[in-house]
Amino acid sequence: MKNVAVIFARGGSKGLPNKNIKKLNNYPLISHSIDFAKSCNFINDVFVSTEDKKIMEISSALGAKIIKRPKHLAKDNSPEFLAWKHAVNFFIRKKLNFSKIISLPTVAPIRKKKDIRLAINCLDSKTDVVISVTNSKHYPEFNMVTIDDQGYCSLLKKKKKKIARRQDAMSIFNIVPTVYVTTPEFILKNSNIFDGKVKAVHIPEERSIDIDTKFDFKIAEFLVKEFIN
């Protein structure tokens, strides 16, 4: 049973230009995911899927193997699941056999090995995908609203019984990009994570960063120093 880590890192990023090679704590953002994956004894190999030459150079220097992603799979509107399919087909062409694929997005540089190991172990015969989540602070029937054309607000989700306290609202979780675990077979046969049966591992708030903007990056700089160093 072999596990492979695949880090999907395209060159383009509108919210934060050159995000994947921007230095976080003096190291390129992508290096945090690569170094983490290489330090895990339960991960047998590490690949980076990218169309960007600079990302390829940095990743190769860090010991990751490269999957050259076509540019049409690295656009702003390109579904990442298609890049997953491309990676699996790459493994098939190269006759590389892996039982589980672990995606470790660059945008979540604060990880613990116990979380990744737990996610891997949760992928059993009755589960197709394991994702990572954290508790949400927003609840559709309590503090999430829509605004109509006239500027009036209404609750996103209305219930017959009015909710007066956050504690009385249903439990809601946000997906965080700490880890995704699935199999090559599931990726090839489907087009979306939620096409299958999905389980989740819980990530505490302080490790649930998802870097998409300059503001997120500033928060990550603090969190990396606080929880990694």
N, C-alpha and C positions, 0 to 999 in steps of 0.2 A: 504494500500500500504506500504509494508515493504522493506527497503533497507538493504542489508548486505554487509559489507566490507570483502573481502578475501585477505589476504596477502600471496602470494606464495613465499616461502623462503626455497630453498633446501640447504643442508649442503655443497655440493661441489662447488668450484669456483676456476678455474685455474688461472685466471687473478689476483685475490686477495683472497688468502686462508682465509677461515673462515669469509668471507666478512660480512655475515648477523649478526654476533655477535661481529664483530670488533667495538671497541668503537669510536664513533664519538661525540665529545663534551662531553666526559665522560660517554656516554650511548651507549649501543649496538645499532648498526645501525637499527636493526629491531624495536627497541623500539620507534623510531621516527614515524614510520608508525602506530604502534599500538596505541600509545598515541594520535596521531592526529585523528585517526578514532574514538577513544572513546570520544574525545572532541566534535565531530560533532553531534548535536541534530537531524540531518536528517539521521543518520545512526543508525539502530536499533540493530545491533549485529556485532561482530567482530570475525573473524576466521582466523587462520593461517594454511596454508597447507604446511606440511613439513614431511620429512622422518627422520630428524635429532633430536636426543634426547635432545641435549643441546638447540637447538632452541625451542623445545617443552617446556622445563623447564623454559626458560626465558619468553616465550610468555604467558605461564600459569600464571606465577608470575605477569605479567603485566595485567592480566584480560582477555586475549584473549582465545577463545575456539579453540581446536585443531582438525584438520582434518589430520589423519595419512595417509600420502601419500606413496604408494608402492615405493620401491626403483627403480623399472624399470621406474617410471615416474619422477625420480629425477636425471637422468644421464645428462651428458654434451650435449648429442644429443637428449634428450627427448623434444618434442614439448610442450611448456607450455600449449597450448590449451587442450592437453590431461589431464593435471592437473585440468584445468577448468571443463572439463567433469566429472572428478572424484569427484570434490567438489560438483557439482550439484547432482550427483547420491547419494552422502553422505547425502545431504539435503533431498532428496526424501526418502531414507531409514529411516531417523530420523523424517520424516513427518514435516519438517520445510519448511514453505512457504515464499518465498521472491519474490517480483515482479522485483527488480533490483539488479544486482550484481555489486559491485564496487571494482575493483582491484586497490590496492594501493601499487605498488612495493616498496620494501625497498630501491632500488637504487636511488630514487628521494625523499630525506628527506625534501626538502624545498617546502612546499605547502601552499596554502591559501584556506580557506574554501570557498571563493567565486568562486574559480576555480572548485572545486568539485561540488558545488551546481549548477553551470552553466552547467557542464557536465551532471549531473543527469536530469536537466530540458530540455536539448537538446535531450534526448532520448524520442522521441515522437512516435506516432503510425506509422510513415513513416520511422523511423530510427531504425536500428538494433544494431549499436554500436557507441559509442562516444569515441574518442581518444583525446590525447593532443599533440599539435605540437608547434614548435617554428620556427621562420624564419631561413632559411638556408643561410649560407655565400657562398655556393658553387652552381654553376649552370652548368648543363651538356652541355649547348651550349656556355659557356663562359670560365669557369675556372676549368672544370673537364676533365681529359684526360685519355686515355688508352695508354699503352706502348706495342708495338709489340715485337716479338722475336729478332729483331735487335736493339731494344732500342729506336725506333722512336716513338714520341708522336703524337696523334691526338685527336681532341675533342671527348668527349664521345658521344655527340649528335650534328650532323651537320644540319644547316639550310641553305636554299637557300640564305636568307638575312643574311649577316655576322653581328654578334653582336660585337660592339666595346666597349660598356659600360655595366657594371653589371646591371644598372638600366633598360636597354632595354631587359634583359633576362626575360623569363617567371617566375612567382612567384613559388618558391620551398620552401617546409617546411620539417623539420626533425621531425619525431615522437619522442616524449619524454615520459618517463614512469611515468609521474605525476599521471595520472588517466586513467582508462578504465572503461566504463560503458556499460553493456548489460543486457540481460535477460536470465534466465535459459533456456527458450524455444529455443532461438537462439543458445546457446552453445550446446544443445543436438542435434540439427538438422544440425549442420555445423562443419567444420573442420578447419576453418581459419577466422580471423577477417574480411578479405576482401571478404568473401563469401556473405556478406550482404551489406546494404546501410550504409555508414559510414559518420558521421559528426565529426568535430573537434573543440576543444576549444584551444585558443591561450595562450601559456605560455611565459612570457617575458624571455629573455636570462638569467638573473641573477637567475632565479628559474628553469632552464631547465637542471640541472645537471643529468647525468646518470652514476652512479659509476660502473666502470668495472675494473679499474686498480688502482695501488698505486697513480699514478698521479691524477686520478679523485678524489680519496679519499682526497688528499691534498687540492685540489680545494674546495671540499665539506666542509672541516674543516674551511676554510676561509669564505665561503658563509654562513654557518650556524651561525657563530658568527656575520657576517655582517647583515644578513637579518632576523634572528630569535631572537637573543638575544637583 
